[in-house]
């Protein structure tokens, strides 16, 4: 993520967290990811922001989440929200509220007892964690990279995902660049064409499960068995 973008998010982190819709409007996509993932139980959230609602969604279902963001202020919010004590307290409150609406609901297995969330400042463009994940998210973050940087990221995705793992990210609907005003901070966005995203996914060993075009384009893709990426 370009440094000016990170600096902007440092300035608006609390406003952004407050304004972010926490009502899981993404739920249908997240449930597809859960159904499709067939490998492991660790999630890598690239550009995790303040961690809600996506990181929380997976943590409350027993996944181990590693979240990175270029904004130290966003990571500070994550580390506060998802300290073991705060997470367990908020999980219990949310579960009690949901149970009142659905008395037969059971808590997700191991979601609190085996709590784990690791959030730290890092640049997704330089990522080399030396491990692979069942799910990689680049949700409403990947599009802050330049188009050239986005193209380079597909090798990073492939290097960090298990065979059978799921990659989910959002993009624009056509090739181009735009700026948006977020509480007085101008944020850069760019997108490749849908055809180029599809080609990049396929060349890096991903099968496209979903390309949903609405206000933004949602991509969900599954990593095939290990392939020789020497020609990529």
N, C-alpha and C positions, 0 to 999 in steps of 0.2 A: 504494500500500500504506500503510495507516495507520501513523503514526510508531511507536506502541507495538509493532506487529508487526516493524518493522525493528529496533527496539532489542532485541527478544527474539531475533531471528536473529543479531544481533551477538554476543549472549551465548552462543548455542549453535552457532555456525557450524561449529566444528571437530567437535563431537559429531555434528551433523547430517550433515556430509560423510562422517564415518566410518560412520555408521549407514545412509546412503543406499545402496540396492541398486544396484550397478554392473553387474549381470549382464544388462542390457537386457531386462528383462521387458516393456518397451514395444516390443520390436523389430518385432512385426507391424504396429503402428501407424506406426512410423518408416519401414518399408519401403513401406507404403501411401502415405505422404507423398512419398517419393522417386519412386514410380511415377506419382503423380498430378500432381506439380509440372511445369509446362510453361513456366515463365518464369524466366530468370535463375538465378543461383547464389549468392545472398546470403540469409542467414537472420537474422531478428531474434528473439532469445530474451528474452522479457519475464519478469522474475523468474527469472533464470538460475541463481540459487543459486550453488553452488560449481562449476557447469559440467559435472558428470558425473551421468549418462552422456549427456545429450542433446546439449549443445554439442560434446562430444568426438566423438560419433557422426557429426555432420555435418562437423566439421573433418577427420576422418580420411577422409572421402569427397570432399574437395576443395571443400567449401562455405566461403564466407567468412562468419563468424559475428560478429554484433554482439550482445553480451549486456549487459543492464542489470538492475540490482537495487537496491532501496532500502537494502540492508544493505552498508555499506562493508566489513565483515569478509568477507562472501561474495565481493565483488569482489576483495578482496585475495587470497583463495585462488585465484580464477580467474586473476588476473594472474600469480601465481607458477606455477601449473600449466601455463599456456598461453603462457609466454614461449617464443619460438622454440626456444631450446636445450632446455628441459624437455619441450616438446611433441614435438619430433623424437626425443628420446631415448625417451620413453614410447611413441611410435608405433612405433619400431623394435622395442622389446621386445615390444609386443603383436602386431606383425605376425610376428615370429619365432616366438612361441608359437603363433599361429594357423596358421602355415605348417607347423609340425611336425605339426599335426592334419590339415591339408589341403595337401599338397605342391603341388597344382596352382594354388593361390590366387596371384593377382597383386596387387600393391599398387594401390590406387585411383590413377588418373591424377592427377598434379599435387597430391596431397594434402599432401605435405611441402614440395616445391619452392616451391609457391605458397601456403604457409601464411599465414593471416591470421586473427587473432581480436582483436576490440576489445571490451574489457569496462570498463564505467564505471558509477558510481553515478548513478541517475536514478529518477524517479517515473513509472511508466507512465501514471498519470492525466494528467500534464502533457506527454506526449510530443509533440514536433513536430520530427522529424529532417530533414524536407525531402527525403526520398528514399523509394523503395518497394523492397520485398523480395519474393523468390520464395516464402519461407516465413516465417510468423509463428507462434511458439510462445508459449503462455501456460500452461505445463504445471505443475500443482500450485502455481500462484502467483495466477492470476486469482481464485480463490475466496477469497483473503484480502481482497478488496475488498468494500465494502458492496454491497447489491443495486442501489442507485441508481448507484453508481460503475461497476458492471458494465454496466449499460444504456448509460451514456455511452461506455464503451470501444469499442463496436462502430463508432462513427464514427472512432475512432482507428485501429482495425484497418483499416477501409476506406481511410483516408487513407495508410496505409503499405504497402499490398500491391499488387503488380502484377496486371494482368488475367491470369487463369490461375494465380495464386498460391494457395498453400494456407495456411489458418489451422487450427491445431490447439490445442485447449485442453481442460482438464478441469473438471468441475463436480460438484456434488452431484446427487442424483436427484430432489429436490423442493424447493419453495420453503421457505426457512427459514434459521436461523442456529444455529451451534453453536460451542463452544470445545473445543480439544483440548490435552492436556498433552504437551509435548515436552521431556523432560528437565528438568521443573520449570517450564518457561515455558508459560503459557497463550496459545494462538494462536487468533485469531478466524477463522471461516470462514462464508461465506454462499453461498446458491445461489438462482437463479430456478427456475421450473418448466421442464421439458424443452420444453413447448409455447412458453413465452416465448422461450427461447433460439432455437428453430427460427424463430420469427417475426422476431426481431431479425436473425438471419443472412439470412433471405430479403429483408427490407426494406433491408438494406445490400448487396445484390447478391451474396450467397453461395449456392451450391448445397450442400446437406448431402450429403456422401459417406458419412459414418459417424456413427452415434450408438450407441455400445456401452455398455450398462449392466452394470457389474460392481460392484466395490468403490466405484468412482467412475464417472462418466459421461465417456467420451472422445468428443470432437467433432472431426471432420475435415471441413472445408468448402472448396470451391473458389470463388475469385472469378471471377465471370463477366466478359464484356467490359464495358468502362466503361459505366456507366449514370448517368442523371441522378439524383443523390441529394438533390435540392433538397427533396423531400417527406419525406425521412427525419427 
